[in-house]
Amino acid sequence: MTSNLTRDLGASVVVFLVALPLCLGVALASGVPPALGILSGIIGGIVVGALAGSPLQVSGPAAGLVVSVWAIVSGWGVEALGLAVLISGVLQVLAGGLKLGRWFRAVSPSLIGGMLAGIGVLIASSQLHVMVGQTPPGGGLADVLGLPASWAAGLSTETGLWSAAVGVATILLLVGWELVPPKRLRVIPGPLVAVFTVTAAVAIFELPVTRVTLPESLIASLNVPTVESLGLLLDPAFVGASVALGLIAAAESLLCANATDQLHDGPRTRYDKELLALGVGNLVAGAIGALPVTGVIVRSAANIQAGAKTRVSAVSHGVLLLGLVALAPWLLGYVPVPALAGTLVYVGCKLLAPQKIRALHRAGQGEVWVFAVTVLAIVVTGLLWGILIGLGVSLLKLLYAFSHLEVDVQRSGDRYDVDVHGAATFVQLPKLAEALEAIPEDAEVHVHIGGLAYVDHACADLLRRHEERRARAGGELVTEWDEVQKLRVQKPLVDRVANEEVGPRAMPSVMPSARPSVRPAPIAEVPAATPELA
């Protein structure tokens, strides 16, 4: 017990050092005062950490929610943030109480990967403006297209030049810390090393760059919703944006919990409890107007790597954040804003990791299309519509997969080999029937079904009738039922089908495919969408 407590307290210090610069950076990128990011980190550690269903997950403000929060703040003001987060918390508490947590896992990896990559583009493009002391022009595609003009304007001033130098130095330090130091030094978080080094340089040389500003006390930083703000409940656009914020935070948190489970051998996540804890945390965050809370894989991974064993580490990191802003908030006033912007540019680029596309390609080109369309749609239309468009494309892909059939006929002497790939359903039955009927009835025909993802009763019955008809005509049609073993159907059933003890009518109508183009990627190949989240 004492050993676990020692490990947890040590891990909490590491998580605190990881969380501190990112809480500030996420707040600035969201368009809210930095103190609201610190308050969100405190709530994520103490409130969510104490109630969580994932004992080693660490919650707080996350880069994945920056775009949603920025849209709310820019559309309705910082004063509306608390009410939006309250709505998100109510939604999450209801979902957890109704035990809907497990269903948030039923999301295509390509859609999640595309969502995070799209968020990465939006974060990086907006913070590249901040790195040169400029204001992002309006989000999304405008930020991307406005980068050349923004950098030209920024680099034309002394302040912009120094800001760019500080931001670039931060990124180089982050990249170098990941590539160069021995593994034993990586227990020290890269963001802390980069931000501390750059902050020290700015202070020593008194460089003319913008620094973080914090109120004198936590009480002064509260952003409590007002009675007047309740009128926003009558605005369908605001309610829709708040609901979207809650759903995205819930999906991100539970996806993070799933990834966290793969990093340790301790108790598994209780998803409904985790969702309920997240909702309670966001109710508290909304009540004081802080940023929304969600699970964060970077902090969670650091927690596990530092040796945490129980939820005490997550709670303790929240206590450390509270102690810092309560006792020495002036320390944060030395942090340069372009250093935080550089950190978020690095985080945004990590969300675009190319290994995602490679892993998705192994699962099929359709997954890559879903990923690419989702990224493009998010950048052009915004986060909510981009996700909806990506969801629509993934559903169309699924519809295509279960309605597409390829029939390839090869002749070798008097033998015909028919390779069938895709989904053999009644919709494609005419295509299969025409291919078989084009072969002379007295020929020897072998139908290979190892490439099927699905076969229904109608097509199975068609194959059986062709076997009987060709037998009467002096030919032969052999359906290679033994290839079903490749489809991972139970072997006793395969043997019975192969021995004609059971006809094709008894074959199961849904069978997982053996082809790489339709087979789901193994767990290890599923794109690690969340591990790059900050």
Stockholm file with secondary structure:
# STOCKHOLM 1.0

chainA/1-534         MTSNLTRDLGASVVVFLVALPLCLGVALASGVPPALGILSGIIGGIVVGALAGSPLQVSGPAAGLVVSVWAIVSGWGVEALGLAVLISGVLQVLAGGLKLGRWFRAVSPSLIGGMLAGIGVLIASSQLHVMVGQTPPGGGLADVLGLPASWAAGLSTETGLWSAAVGVATILLLVGWELVPPKRLRVIPGPLVAVFTVTAAVAIFELPVTRVTLPESLIASLNVPTVESLGLLLDPAFVGASVALGLIAAAESLLCANATDQLHDGPRTRYDKELLALGVGNLVAGAIGALPVTGVIVRSAANIQAGAKTRVSAVSHGVLLLGLVALAPWLLGYVPVPALAGTLVYVGCKLLAPQKIRALHRAGQGEVWVFAVTVLAIVVTGLLWGILIGLGVSLLKLLYAFSHLEVDVQRSGDRYDVDVHGAATFVQLPKLAEALEAIPEDAEVHVHIGGLAYVDHACADLLRRHEERRARAGGELVTEWDEVQKLRVQKPLVDRVANEEVGPRAMPSVMPSARPSVRPAPIAEVPAATPELA
#=GR chainA/1-534 SS CHHHHHHHHHHHHHHHHHHHHHHHHHHHHHTSCHHHHHHHHHHIIIIIHHHCSSTTCEEECCGGGHHHHHHHHHHHCGGGHHHHHHHHHHHHHHHHHTTCGGGGGCSCHHHHHHHHHHHHHHHHHHHHHHTTTCCCSSSTHHHHHTHHHHHHHHTTSHHHHHHHHHHHHHHHHHHHHHHSSCGGGGGSCHHHHHHHHHHHHHHHHTCCCCBCCCCSSHHHHCCCCCTGGGGGGGCHHHHHHHHHHHHHHHHHHHHHHHHHHTTCSSCCCCHHHHHHHHHHHHHHHHHHTCCCCEEEHHHHHHHHHTTCCSTHHHHHHHHHHHHHHHHCGGGGGGSBHHHHHHHHHHHHHHTTCTHHHHHHHHHCHHHHHHHHHHHHHHHHHCHHHHHHHHHHHHHHHHHHHTTCEEEEEEEETTEEEEEEEEEECGGGHHHHHHHHHTSCTTSEEEEEEEEEEEECHHHHHHHHHHHHHHHHTTCEEEECGGGGGGGTCCHHHHHHHHTTSSCGGGSCSBCCCCSTTTSCCCGGGSCCCGGGCC
#=GC SS_cons         CHHHHHHHHHHHHHHHHHHHHHHHHHHHHHTSCHHHHHHHHHHIIIIIHHHCSSTTCEEECCGGGHHHHHHHHHHHCGGGHHHHHHHHHHHHHHHHHTTCGGGGGCSCHHHHHHHHHHHHHHHHHHHHHHTTTCCCSSSTHHHHHTHHHHHHHHTTSHHHHHHHHHHHHHHHHHHHHHHSSCGGGGGSCHHHHHHHHHHHHHHHHTCCCCBCCCCSSHHHHCCCCCTGGGGGGGCHHHHHHHHHHHHHHHHHHHHHHHHHHTTCSSCCCCHHHHHHHHHHHHHHHHHHTCCCCEEEHHHHHHHHHTTCCSTHHHHHHHHHHHHHHHHCGGGGGGSBHHHHHHHHHHHHHHTTCTHHHHHHHHHCHHHHHHHHHHHHHHHHHCHHHHHHHHHHHHHHHHHHHTTCEEEEEEEETTEEEEEEEEEECGGGHHHHHHHHHTSCTTSEEEEEEEEEEEECHHHHHHHHHHHHHHHHTTCEEEECGGGGGGGTCCHHHHHHHHTTSSCGGGSCSBCCCCSTTTSCCCGGGSCCCGGGCC
//
